[in-house]
Amino acid sequence: MKFVKMLTAVAFIVAVSASLALAADKELKGKIKEGSCCAKAKAAGKACAHPCCVEAAKDGKVCEKCNAEKKK
């Protein structure tokens, strides 16, 4: 019985963690501009290593310098 409870608890924790990770990914998805260093790193399955991007990621944001709106 303990095993079933432990297995249920672990499954619940994994499900909650996965949903939070997906929610965070979707939140930033619209903010990362195509062709930026962040987009290239994300396509490679990595996090951007630029110091400005690392600092912004700590705050849950994207770097405004690297993902700025293009001026027309």
Long-range contacts (C-beta under 8 A, 24 or more apart in sequence): 24-60, 28-60, 28-61, 28-62, 31-61, 31-62, 31-67, 32-62, 32-67, 33-66, 33-67, 33-68, 33-69, 33-70, 36-66, 36-67, 37-66, 38-62, 38-63, 38-66, 38-67
